[in-house]
Amino acid sequence: MAGIQNDFLLRFVVHNDILPMCFCSECRDRRTEATRTFTLRRMYHKFTDVLPLKEASNLDKLFENTLNQIVVGSVYKDTALAQSGYRYFKVWAKQENQFAHFSKKELTKFCCKVNEASSAFDHWDRIVANLTDGRMTEIDARRFSVRQFFLAKSLDWCINYNEILRKKNKNTDGPLYSEDKYADIFRNILASGILQDVDNDPHIASIIGGRLQSDMVMHCRRRFHPYQE
């Protein structure tokens, strides 16, 4: 049976003290009472200086761990194929007994992860160039997963993602486009039948939306350089 996603948020053991990664109602109360003993000055210092610095340190460690994943995935793939004579990692994996218990979906997911790590390693210079582009004002790549670094091979993806973060982080003074036209576009999508074709699967709908977003950004890049202010 597959594990529960984000199970670290759940409390499985009864406890009487504050646990480092627990935020149950009792721990919230204990943390609150402990914080109430601070002076306002100390609360300000922890909120604005101490904890952000700790977050930055943790992000550095996360980034280092992600880099190690990329390296291990790349070397794992190269070594496996070099010793097998196969050209594609998934073809090799299908022949291996250690993956015999994997479902087709599990094996595909595993192979995608390995291939993405290998691709990120091979295209790292391009990834760095994209993420250090002056337009990437909202992205902190230390937060990236291996998959996000793999996707960052595409400058269009980086621009899209930066725009998503920009919208989350900044309020606009007014509408950037006509709500009526947006409603017309959405009605046309529904009328096209494409969502019915995929049985209204939310995951596939997200893929379609992502492809549409990429195509729109590519179209606009050819006609107008984005983020010129």
Helices and strands as residue ranges (DSSP letters): G 7-9, H 25-36, H 40-45, I 46-50, H 51-82, H 89-94, G 97-99, H 104-122, H 124-131, G 141-143, H 146-151, H 155-169, H 179-192, H 194-197, H 202-221
